[in-house]
Amino acid sequence: PLPDHDMFVRATRDNLIRSQRAQSSYAYKERRTEFHVNPFGRLGTGGIEGWEVTPIEDGTVILKRLIERDGQRVTDGEVDRIKVRGEGRREGGRTRMDDVVAMLTFKMERRESVNGRDAIVIAFAPRPDADPETREGRIAKAFTGNVWVDEAAREVIRVEATAVDTISFGFGLIARLNEGSTVTLHRQPIEDGLWLPTSIRFAGEGRALLIRKLNVDQRIEWSEYRKVLNTGP
């Protein structure tokens, strides 16, 4: 039999929250690849950028340094300083993770073997009457798909999601991604039972600045995690 639904989903959510908090203590390499389809219909790669990402100031700020462009090492690359968003919830409101969970319904479908380990496949879909409180909640409500969860570790291995509604950024003034856009996320254990994301891929069409047609097909990979800050449990 499949495990108890509510307990399993709750433990998986708690592990995701723990990993998100722990990730602010780690430096890592980030690689972004843009894909395109050539006139013959074959998928190829466009621009490739590699970044070195390091948290500073107790994890409240990250520094992103460009170290690679299209396979060539960059020695004097640009450096971006990015403020890490806090929970940002109003008093009595939901956290971002709780808001995502509140936007979706979950149903255990089956057990599968992934890399020789048992995984539970959970289907998710948006709640029609859900009212999101965060940006993450608004985005989550636009998707349906499946989550593969390591049964023993209660950790997400893979997410495959498809948009069933338009996704707007900046109230639709910056960009809009159309229904049918897809997202695929992969996670792996890094050290001491901690799981972190290793890749994500976005693909879809839409509009940028209301008028320009937008085609997105991008993969982001994260590797070489190493702990550099001690931010507590």
Backbone as CSV, one residue per row, in Angstrom:
resi,resn,N_x,N_y,N_z,CA_x,CA_y,CA_z,C_x,C_y,C_z
1,PRO,0.833,-1.213,0.000,0.000,0.000,0.000,0.864,1.259,0.000
2,LEU,0.307,2.325,-0.533,1.003,3.602,-0.519,1.002,4.181,0.896
3,PRO,1.972,5.032,1.230,2.014,5.616,2.576,0.840,6.553,2.827
4,ASP,0.646,6.906,4.095,-0.414,7.836,4.459,-0.226,9.159,3.710
5,HIS,-1.270,9.593,3.012,-1.169,10.751,2.122,-0.766,12.029,2.855
6,ASP,-1.528,12.408,3.888,-1.296,13.689,4.556,0.066,13.742,5.230
7,MET,0.449,12.654,5.904,1.743,12.632,6.583,2.887,12.701,5.578
8,PHE,2.737,12.010,4.454,3.789,11.986,3.440,3.974,13.365,2.809
9,VAL,2.871,14.010,2.435,2.941,15.337,1.823,3.505,16.354,2.813
10,ARG,3.101,16.250,4.080,3.590,17.190,5.087,5.091,17.044,5.300
11,ALA,5.579,15.795,5.376,7.011,15.567,5.571,7.804,16.061,4.369
12,THR,7.275,15.859,3.168,7.950,16.331,1.956,8.023,17.856,1.939
13,ARG,6.924,18.510,2.302,6.913,19.978,2.370,7.937,20.482,3.379
14,ASP,7.982,19.866,4.561,8.918,20.298,5.598,10.365,20.147,5.126
15,ASN,10.666,19.082,4.390,12.024,18.891,3.877,12.367,19.934,2.820
16,LEU,11.392,20.325,2.002,11.634,21.380,1.019,11.944,22.708,1.701
17,ILE,11.205,23.019,2.751,11.459,24.250,3.497,12.858,24.220,4.110
18,ARG,13.232,23.089,4.689,14.567,22.964,5.300,15.671,23.149,4.259
19,SER,15.499,22.564,3.089,16.539,22.673,2.057,16.634,24.099,1.517
20,GLN,15.490,24.790,1.391,15.523,26.168,0.920,16.304,27.057,1.882
21,ARG,16.084,26.847,3.181,16.812,27.642,4.168,18.298,27.313,4.160
22,ALA,18.632,26.028,4.001,20.031,25.613,4.021,20.791,26.096,2.791
23,GLN,20.085,26.254,1.666,20.764,26.617,0.431,21.445,27.976,0.526
24,SER,20.937,28.854,1.391,21.560,30.173,1.534,22.948,30.098,2.154
25,SER,23.342,28.920,2.639,24.677,28.744,3.222,25.683,28.216,2.216
26,TYR,25.251,27.917,0.998,26.100,27.236,0.032,26.468,28.110,-1.154
27,ALA,27.742,28.003,-1.564,28.183,28.544,-2.843,28.048,27.437,-3.884
28,TYR,27.955,27.829,-5.169,27.772,26.819,-6.210,28.064,27.431,-7.571
29,LYS,28.146,26.575,-8.584,28.288,27.012,-9.970,26.915,26.942,-10.640
30,GLU,26.617,27.944,-11.448,25.349,27.995,-12.175,25.644,28.124,-13.659
31,ARG,24.978,27.288,-14.458,25.193,27.305,-15.915,23.838,27.448,-16.602
32,ARG,23.719,28.453,-17.469,22.471,28.725,-18.180,22.665,28.476,-19.670
33,THR,21.770,27.674,-20.242,21.842,27.343,-21.663,20.536,27.717,-22.338
34,GLU,20.634,28.510,-23.407,19.470,28.854,-24.216,19.404,27.898,-25.407
35,PHE,18.220,27.327,-25.655,18.028,26.422,-26.772,17.270,27.133,-27.892
36,HIS,17.439,26.632,-29.115,16.694,27.164,-30.244,16.473,26.045,-31.256
37,VAL,15.508,26.251,-32.133,15.240,25.310,-33.223,15.698,25.957,-34.519
38,ASN,16.580,25.272,-35.246,17.089,25.837,-36.493,16.076,25.635,-37.630
39,PRO,16.323,26.194,-38.816,15.344,26.081,-39.911,15.015,24.656,-40.314
40,PHE,15.858,23.685,-39.950,15.592,22.290,-40.294,14.832,21.565,-39.181
41,GLY,14.435,22.319,-38.153,13.637,21.731,-37.086,14.437,21.014,-36.024
42,ARG,15.749,21.162,-36.042,16.596,20.488,-35.059,16.900,21.413,-33.883
43,LEU,16.893,20.812,-32.705,17.149,21.589,-31.500,18.644,21.793,-31.324
44,GLY,19.052,23.040,-31.119,20.452,23.342,-30.875,20.586,24.257,-29.675
45,THR,21.791,24.707,-29.404,22.025,25.590,-28.275,22.377,26.990,-28.765
46,GLY,21.879,27.966,-28.058,22.235,29.344,-28.330,23.330,29.757,-27.369
47,GLY,23.080,30.836,-26.604,24.086,31.308,-25.674,24.202,30.427,-24.440
48,ILE,25.424,30.305,-23.924,25.704,29.579,-22.689,26.492,30.504,-21.767
49,GLU,26.034,30.604,-20.532,26.734,31.412,-19.538,26.948,30.603,-18.271
50,GLY,28.146,30.766,-17.687,28.455,30.119,-16.421,28.726,31.170,-15.359
51,TRP,28.185,30.951,-14.161,28.323,31.910,-13.072,28.817,31.202,-11.821
52,GLU,29.581,31.921,-11.021,29.975,31.456,-9.695,29.142,32.245,-8.684
53,VAL,28.396,31.538,-7.853,27.448,32.171,-6.940,27.908,31.944,-5.508
54,THR,28.028,33.034,-4.736,28.522,32.954,-3.369,27.649,33.781,-2.442
55,PRO,27.137,33.182,-1.358,26.355,33.967,-0.395,27.275,34.761,0.524
56,ILE,26.863,35.966,0.888,27.608,36.807,1.824,26.619,37.444,2.786
57,GLU,27.162,38.152,3.765,26.337,38.880,4.739,25.266,37.975,5.340
58,ASP,25.741,36.838,5.892,24.857,35.866,6.553,23.768,35.339,5.639
59,GLY,24.070,35.243,4.344,23.123,34.678,3.402,22.050,35.620,2.922
60,THR,22.111,36.906,3.306,21.091,37.863,2.888,21.390,38.452,1.507
61,VAL,22.607,38.254,1.019,23.025,38.766,-0.285,23.824,37.670,-0.990
62,ILE,23.646,37.541,-2.300,24.501,36.639,-3.068,25.248,37.439,-4.136
63,LEU,26.487,37.029,-4.378,27.301,37.596,-5.442,27.354,36.605,-6.595
64,LYS,27.011,37.067,-7.801,27.072,36.232,-8.991,28.155,36.790,-9.911
65,ARG,29.189,35.981,-10.157,30.308,36.411,-10.989,30.324,35.598,-12.279
66,LEU,30.310,36.267,-13.431,30.354,35.587,-14.715,31.737,34.975,-14.921
67,ILE,31.782,33.647,-15.149,33.069,32.960,-15.321,33.172,32.222,-16.654
68,GLU,32.078,32.135,-17.413,32.101,31.404,-18.678,31.081,31.995,-19.636
69,ARG,31.461,32.075,-20.922,30.515,32.483,-21.956,30.785,31.662,-23.205
70,ASP,29.782,30.892,-23.619,29.853,30.050,-24.812,31.093,29.159,-24.825
71,GLY,31.364,28.541,-23.681,32.461,27.590,-23.594,33.829,28.192,-23.347
72,GLN,33.923,29.525,-23.326,35.198,30.197,-23.110,35.223,30.803,-21.709
73,ARG,36.328,30.592,-20.992,36.439,31.127,-19.646,36.554,32.647,-19.692
74,VAL,35.854,33.300,-18.773,35.871,34.763,-18.657,36.638,35.120,-17.388
75,THR,37.665,35.939,-17.512,38.505,36.270,-16.356,38.108,37.587,-15.698
76,ASP,37.437,38.456,-16.419,37.050,39.766,-15.864,35.540,39.953,-16.002
77,GLY,34.784,38.905,-15.688,33.350,38.936,-15.883,32.638,39.872,-14.928
78,GLU,31.444,40.258,-15.312,30.624,41.142,-14.495,30.239,40.462,-13.190
79,VAL,29.953,41.276,-12.198,29.539,40.771,-10.889,28.204,41.411,-10.533
80,ASP,27.211,40.577,-10.235,25.905,41.057,-9.801,25.760,40.833,-8.301
81,ARG,25.255,41.825,-7.628,24.979,41.728,-6.195,23.456,41.690,-6.030
82,ILE,22.929,40.581,-5.502,21.487,40.357,-5.465,21.029,40.180,-4.026
83,LYS,20.055,40.976,-3.626,19.473,40.860,-2.301,18.538,39.656,-2.273
84,VAL,18.720,38.789,-1.277,17.887,37.600,-1.144,16.559,37.994,-0.518
85,ARG,15.484,37.554,-1.130,14.156,37.872,-0.605,13.906,37.121,0.687
86,GLY,13.323,37.823,1.677,12.881,37.167,2.894,11.523,36.534,2.679
87,GLU,10.914,36.086,3.763,9.607,35.465,3.640,8.576,36.444,3.084
88,GLY,8.671,37.696,3.494,7.819,38.721,2.918,6.328,38.502,3.094
89,ARG,5.927,37.824,4.126,4.493,37.587,4.321,3.918,38.639,5.272
90,ARG,2.649,38.937,5.047,1.993,39.854,5.977,1.652,39.112,7.272
91,GLU,1.411,39.865,8.318,1.160,39.268,9.627,-0.004,38.283,9.549
92,GLY,0.247,37.068,10.036,-0.773,36.036,10.014,-0.917,35.344,8.672
93,GLY,-0.114,35.747,7.667,-0.227,35.152,6.337,0.617,33.902,6.198
94,ARG,0.547,33.318,5.010,1.281,32.092,4.730,2.692,32.391,4.254
95,THR,3.611,31.449,4.521,4.929,31.520,3.909,4.787,31.191,2.430
96,ARG,5.864,31.423,1.654,5.809,31.138,0.223,5.538,29.667,-0.033
97,MET,6.229,28.775,0.710,6.028,27.354,0.506,4.615,26.936,0.900
98,ASP,4.124,27.437,2.034,2.761,27.105,2.456,1.741,27.628,1.453
99,ASP,2.022,28.781,0.850,1.102,29.343,-0.132,1.057,28.476,-1.387
100,VAL,2.220,27.983,-1.824,2.255,27.082,-2.977,1.416,25.835,-2.704
101,VAL,1.618,25.226,-1.525,0.874,24.016,-1.166,-0.624,24.303,-1.109
102,ALA,-0.996,25.477,-0.592,-2.410,25.814,-0.451,-3.097,26.024,-1.795
103,MET,-2.324,26.319,-2.852,-2.905,26.559,-4.171,-3.211,25.275,-4.926
104,LEU,-2.722,24.131,-4.443,-2.771,22.894,-5.217,-3.489,21.780,-4.479
105,THR,-4.041,20.855,-5.235,-4.519,19.597,-4.685,-3.502,18.519,-5.044
106,PHE,-3.350,17.532,-4.174,-2.369,16.471,-4.385,-3.056,15.112,-4.313
107,LYS,-2.624,14.203,-5.191,-3.180,12.859,-5.196,-2.069,11.856,-5.489
108,MET,-1.862,10.907,-4.571,-0.887,9.848,-4.801,-1.368,8.940,-5.927
109,GLU,-0.499,8.722,-6.911,-0.883,7.929,-8.064,-0.328,6.505,-8.021
110,ARG,0.972,6.380,-7.745,1.605,5.068,-7.867,3.010,5.119,-7.294
111,ARG,3.629,3.965,-7.258,5.027,3.844,-6.841,5.865,3.461,-8.063
112,GLU,7.013,4.129,-8.235,7.927,3.832,-9.336,9.339,3.694,-8.792
113,SER,10.212,3.068,-9.578,11.624,2.978,-9.227,12.389,4.073,-9.955
114,VAL,13.132,4.888,-9.208,13.960,5.949,-9.778,15.372,5.770,-9.255
115,ASN,16.297,5.513,-10.161,17.694,5.274,-9.787,17.819,4.169,-8.731
116,GLY,16.988,3.126,-8.877,17.061,1.989,-7.978,16.386,2.184,-6.629
117,ARG,15.683,3.308,-6.440,15.011,3.587,-5.174,13.523,3.796,-5.432
118,ASP,12.709,3.424,-4.446,11.267,3.608,-4.571,10.904,5.080,-4.494
119,ALA,10.041,5.494,-5.419,9.546,6.874,-5.434,8.035,6.845,-5.554
120,ILE,7.387,7.782,-4.880,5.946,7.942,-4.961,5.653,9.063,-5.957
121,VAL,4.779,8.770,-6.928,4.381,9.771,-7.912,3.105,10.440,-7.409
122,ILE,3.161,11.761,-7.258,2.023,12.540,-6.765,1.586,13.504,-7.857
123,ALA,0.331,13.402,-8.264,-0.226,14.341,-9.234,-0.733,15.580,-8.507
124,PHE,-0.531,16.743,-9.119,-1.048,17.977,-8.524,-1.806,18.783,-9.562
125,ALA,-2.741,19.573,-9.078,-3.561,20.426,-9.937,-3.986,21.643,-9.127
126,PRO,-4.293,22.763,-9.797,-4.679,23.981,-9.059,-6.059,23.862,-8.423
127,ARG,-6.202,24.469,-7.252,-7.515,24.583,-6.610,-8.256,25.761,-7.246
128,PRO,-9.409,25.550,-7.825,-10.111,26.647,-8.513,-10.461,27.814,-7.589
129,ASP,-10.747,27.526,-6.317,-11.199,28.580,-5.408,-10.071,29.131,-4.535
130,ALA,-8.832,28.744,-4.794,-7.720,29.171,-3.947,-7.367,30.635,-4.210
131,ASP,-6.990,31.351,-3.156,-6.639,32.767,-3.252,-5.172,32.942,-2.847
132,PRO,-4.250,33.098,-3.792,-2.821,33.186,-3.460,-2.466,34.468,-2.728
133,GLU,-1.474,34.366,-1.847,-0.997,35.522,-1.090,0.396,35.956,-1.534
134,THR,1.102,35.116,-2.305,2.473,35.404,-2.714,2.613,35.228,-4.223
135,ARG,3.714,35.747,-4.766,3.994,35.563,-6.191,4.149,34.087,-6.518
136,GLU,4.818,33.346,-5.626,5.007,31.920,-5.856,3.670,31.183,-5.882
137,GLY,2.752,31.593,-5.006,1.431,30.989,-5.003,0.674,31.258,-6.288
138,ARG,0.774,32.488,-6.809,0.088,32.828,-8.065,0.625,32.002,-9.225
139,ILE,1.946,31.794,-9.246,2.540,30.986,-10.312,2.130,29.528,-10.169
140,ALA,2.183,29.002,-8.935,1.839,27.595,-8.709,0.418,27.296,-9.155
141,LYS,-0.505,28.238,-8.950,-1.908,28.012,-9.285,-2.125,27.860,-10.786
142,ALA,-1.137,28.237,-11.594,-1.273,28.139,-13.050,-0.806,26.796,-13.591
143,PHE,-0.331,25.882,-12.723,0.296,24.653,-13.210,-0.411,23.392,-12.746
144,THR,-0.286,22.346,-13.568,-0.656,20.995,-13.208,0.503,20.079,-13.594
145,GLY,0.614,18.907,-12.948,1.720,18.026,-13.290,1.924,16.923,-12.281
146,ASN,3.153,16.418,-12.215,3.501,15.307,-11.329,4.791,15.599,-10.575
147,VAL,4.860,15.057,-9.354,6.054,15.151,-8.524,6.503,13.732,-8.172
148,TRP,7.795,13.451,-8.346,8.360,12.175,-7.927,9.088,12.408,-6.605
149,VAL,8.696,11.678,-5.553,9.246,11.879,-4.216,9.914,10.589,-3.750
150,ASP,11.189,10.690,-3.331,11.886,9.545,-2.758,11.115,9.072,-1.525
151,GLU,10.678,7.804,-1.536,9.784,7.343,-0.482,10.461,7.310,0.876
152,ALA,11.706,6.880,0.918,12.397,6.769,2.201,12.821,8.128,2.732
153,ALA,13.358,8.979,1.855,13.893,10.271,2.287,12.826,11.349,2.387
154,ARG,11.661,11.126,1.762,10.621,12.169,1.702,11.165,13.429,1.040
155,GLU,11.915,13.243,-0.043,12.525,14.356,-0.766,12.079,14.326,-2.226
156,VAL,11.818,15.513,-2.779,11.420,15.629,-4.173,12.615,15.315,-5.073
157,ILE,12.406,14.391,-6.012,13.432,14.031,-6.990,13.239,14.821,-8.279
158,ARG,11.988,14.871,-8.742,11.708,15.509,-10.036,10.304,16.105,-10.010
159,VAL,10.152,17.215,-10.724,8.845,17.838,-10.931,8.680,18.084,-12.424
160,GLU,7.534,17.671,-12.975,7.189,17.978,-14.359,5.844,18.691,-14.345
161,ALA,5.823,19.933,-14.822,4.620,20.758,-14.717,4.307,21.424,-16.048
162,THR,3.009,21.601,-16.324,2.533,22.272,-17.534,1.545,23.362,-17.141
163,ALA,1.705,24.538,-17.705,0.816,25.656,-17.380,-0.562,25.435,-17.995
164,VAL,-1.591,25.613,-17.181,-2.972,25.510,-17.662,-3.621,26.886,-17.717
165,ASP,-2.809,27.913,-17.499,-3.295,29.284,-17.557,-2.118,30.176,-17.947
166,THR,-2.407,31.400,-18.343,-1.352,32.363,-18.662,-0.648,32.802,-17.388
167,ILE,0.680,32.943,-17.471,1.478,33.386,-16.332,1.978,34.793,-16.627
168,SER,1.645,35.737,-15.755,2.017,37.132,-15.961,3.139,37.549,-15.026
169,PHE,4.034,38.377,-15.536,5.110,38.960,-14.737,5.011,40.472,-14.846
170,GLY,5.050,41.140,-13.686,4.883,42.591,-13.692,3.515,42.992,-14.188
171,PHE,2.456,42.283,-13.697,1.068,42.563,-14.078,0.853,42.443,-15.588
172,GLY,1.691,41.611,-16.224,1.562,41.418,-17.659,2.280,42.461,-18.489
173,LEU,2.818,43.502,-17.857,3.496,44.568,-18.592,4.911,44.156,-18.992
174,ILE,5.562,43.309,-18.166,6.915,42.867,-18.475,6.879,41.667,-19.414
175,ALA,6.125,40.639,-19.043,6.041,39.450,-19.886,4.826,38.624,-19.506
176,ARG,4.363,37.828,-20.475,3.291,36.868,-20.251,3.684,35.573,-20.944
177,LEU,3.622,34.458,-20.209,3.859,33.145,-20.805,2.518,32.456,-20.999
178,ASN,2.362,31.834,-22.154,1.082,31.266,-22.517,0.817,29.920,-21.857
179,GLU,-0.440,29.537,-21.850,-0.838,28.190,-21.451,-0.062,27.167,-22.286
180,GLY,0.353,26.081,-21.657,1.138,25.065,-22.340,2.631,25.159,-22.063
181,SER,3.082,26.244,-21.432,4.491,26.347,-21.043,4.826,25.236,-20.051
182,THR,6.053,24.741,-20.103,6.442,23.608,-19.266,7.645,23.937,-18.390
183,VAL,7.706,23.248,-17.246,8.832,23.366,-16.318,9.204,21.960,-15.855
184,THR,10.501,21.658,-15.870,10.998,20.380,-15.360,12.138,20.661,-14.394
185,LEU,12.013,20.163,-13.173,12.998,20.400,-12.110,13.564,19.073,-11.634
186,HIS,14.879,19.043,-11.375,15.524,17.865,-10.800,16.266,18.249,-9.523
187,ARG,16.264,17.346,-8.524,16.975,17.547,-7.260,17.743,16.280,-6.917
188,GLN,18.847,16.440,-6.172,19.672,15.312,-5.758,20.192,15.549,-4.342
189,PRO,20.577,14.466,-3.633,21.220,14.650,-2.334,22.626,15.218,-2.526
190,ILE,22.978,16.201,-1.696,24.285,16.865,-1.803,25.235,16.352,-0.725
191,GLU,24.842,16.471,0.533,25.654,15.989,1.646,24.797,15.949,2.904
192,ASP,25.144,15.037,3.822,24.479,14.940,5.129,22.954,14.932,5.014
193,GLY,22.438,14.235,3.997,20.994,14.123,3.852,20.319,15.343,3.269
194,LEU,21.086,16.365,2.876,20.504,17.576,2.308,20.341,17.422,0.797
195,TRP,19.131,17.683,0.311,18.838,17.654,-1.119,18.704,19.080,-1.629
196,LEU,19.311,19.338,-2.806,19.231,20.660,-3.417,18.973,20.513,-4.916
197,PRO,18.448,21.544,-5.557,18.166,21.455,-6.999,19.443,21.355,-7.827
198,THR,19.381,20.559,-8.892,20.526,20.413,-9.793,20.235,20.928,-11.197
199,SER,18.958,21.005,-11.596,18.646,21.591,-12.902,17.172,21.939,-12.977
200,ILE,16.870,22.898,-13.841,15.490,23.259,-14.143,15.451,23.704,-15.599
201,ARG,14.353,23.370,-16.269,14.204,23.782,-17.665,12.829,24.407,-17.863
202,PHE,12.822,25.589,-18.507,11.596,26.298,-18.851,11.440,26.283,-20.368
203,ALA,10.226,26.078,-20.852,9.961,26.158,-22.287,8.553,26.686,-22.493
204,GLY,8.418,27.674,-23.378,7.095,28.213,-23.639,7.152,29.407,-24.570
205,GLU,5.970,29.912,-24.900,5.833,31.086,-25.748,4.969,32.119,-25.050
206,GLY,5.138,33.367,-25.446,4.334,34.413,-24.840,4.615,35.753,-25.473
207,ARG,4.496,36.808,-24.655,4.732,38.169,-25.113,5.586,38.916,-24.104
208,ALA,6.500,39.717,-24.605,7.319,40.581,-23.757,6.945,42.023,-24.031
209,LEU,6.776,42.805,-22.976,6.400,44.217,-23.099,5.156,44.381,-23.967
210,LEU,4.230,43.430,-23.850,2.904,43.440,-24.474,2.906,43.194,-25.973
211,ILE,3.997,43.455,-26.671,3.944,43.399,-28.136,4.934,42.411,-28.744
212,ARG,6.108,42.238,-28.150,7.127,41.403,-28.786,6.897,39.937,-28.461
213,LYS,6.887,39.095,-29.495,6.707,37.665,-29.283,7.891,37.110,-28.512
214,LEU,7.597,36.261,-27.549,8.633,35.734,-26.660,8.669,34.222,-26.780
215,ASN,9.855,33.681,-27.083,10.078,32.241,-27.087,11.133,31.911,-26.038
216,VAL,10.761,31.077,-25.089,11.657,30.744,-23.993,11.938,29.243,-24.018
217,ASP,13.193,28.875,-24.027,13.609,27.477,-23.849,14.983,27.525,-23.207
218,GLN,15.010,27.418,-21.899,16.240,27.637,-21.151,16.419,26.563,-20.095
219,ARG,17.659,26.094,-19.944,17.998,25.167,-18.872,19.022,25.825,-17.954
220,ILE,18.773,25.699,-16.648,19.714,26.194,-15.645,20.186,24.994,-14.844
221,GLU,21.526,24.851,-14.703,22.111,23.741,-13.954,22.924,24.285,-12.789
222,TRP,22.839,23.598,-11.645,23.599,23.976,-10.470,24.495,22.810,-10.059
223,SER,25.742,23.112,-9.741,26.704,22.056,-9.410,27.760,22.585,-8.444
224,GLU,28.598,21.683,-7.959,29.739,22.020,-7.091,29.301,22.806,-5.855
225,TYR,28.224,22.341,-5.230,27.790,22.967,-3.977,28.873,22.815,-2.916
226,ARG,29.111,23.863,-2.165,30.039,23.786,-1.032,29.571,24.783,0.048
227,LYS,29.538,24.309,1.277,29.053,25.156,2.360,30.097,26.202,2.712
228,VAL,29.662,27.465,2.767,30.597,28.554,3.067,30.137,29.402,4.252
229,LEU,28.892,29.218,4.696,28.393,29.982,5.828,27.806,29.026,6.865
230,ASN,27.880,29.425,8.116,27.240,28.664,9.191,26.053,29.478,9.672
231,THR,24.870,29.144,9.129,23.679,29.911,9.461,22.774,29.179,10.435
232,GLY,23.294,28.155,11.084,22.496,27.429,12.082,21.698,26.326,11.454
233,PRO,20.882,25.588,12.251,20.115,24.456,11.729,19.016,24.892,10.779
